[in-house]
Amino acid sequence: SADLPEDVGENDIVTNDDPFDTTRFLIQDGLKRRFRNLGEFYGRGFTLSDLKTITQQQLDTIVDGEDL
């Protein structure tokens, strides 16, 4: 996969900068893997304080992986 955007690393949880978009992604093996719903996000022990917000443009540069 391509290099990750600056300040994004393995096992980070990222979202875009749209305040109305609740989509969250886990970065694994250089891929972004989407949480299917917020229950899954919280069920894995993550919280809002774990999120890194990046621009949609940065998010689009990360290759999609399988949903979680």
Residue pairs with C-beta under 8 A, 6 or more apart in sequence:
1 29
1 30
1 31
1 62
1 63
2 30
2 61
2 62
2 63
4 27
4 30
4 62
5 54
5 58
5 61
5 62
7 52
7 54
8 14
8 27
8 52
8 54
8 58
8 62
9 27
10 27
10 28
10 29
10 30
11 26
11 27
11 28
12 26
12 27
12 52
13 24
13 25
13 26
13 27
13 41
13 46
13 50
13 51
13 52
14 24
14 25
14 27
14 32
14 51
14 52
14 53
14 54
14 59
14 62
15 21
15 22
15 23
15 24
15 25
15 51
15 52
15 53
15 54
16 23
16 53
16 54
16 55
16 56
16 59
17 53
17 54
17 55
17 56
18 56
22 38
23 34
23 35
24 34
24 35
24 38
24 41
24 46
24 51
25 32
25 33
25 34
25 35
25 59
25 62
26 32
26 33
26 35
26 68
27 33
27 62
28 65
29 65
30 62
30 63
31 62
31 63
31 64
31 65
32 59
32 62
32 63
32 64
32 65
33 65
33 66
33 67
33 68
34 64
34 67
34 68
35 41
35 44
35 67
35 68
36 67
36 68
40 68
44 68
